[in-house]
Amino acid sequence: MFSNIPAMLLVGLVGISAQALADDTPADQPVLTHKQKMHDCMAKQRASNGGMSSQDMRKACENELKTQQDHPSIPATPNNVPPGK
């Protein structure tokens, strides 16, 4: 009878830990404004494409943000090409 107590405690701790980790939902993440998203995108473009002009980076970022807005489930890459293409 007493041999089941440690097992039950372990199961309880695992259940509590899993629930604590599951609280990090996308709804808990801060919502970025268009300007913040554009700033982040431009920084990523500068880091990955140092020789690209600012105007070309801005166009690429505008396309990426539009793609994210139209199809939020498709992740965009720095060149605005969906993975696998």
PyMOL commands that set and color helices and strands:
alter all, ss='L'
color gray80, all
select helices_A, chain A and resi 4-22+26-28+34-48+54-70
alter helices_A, ss='H'
color red, helices_A
deselect
rebuild
show_as cartoon
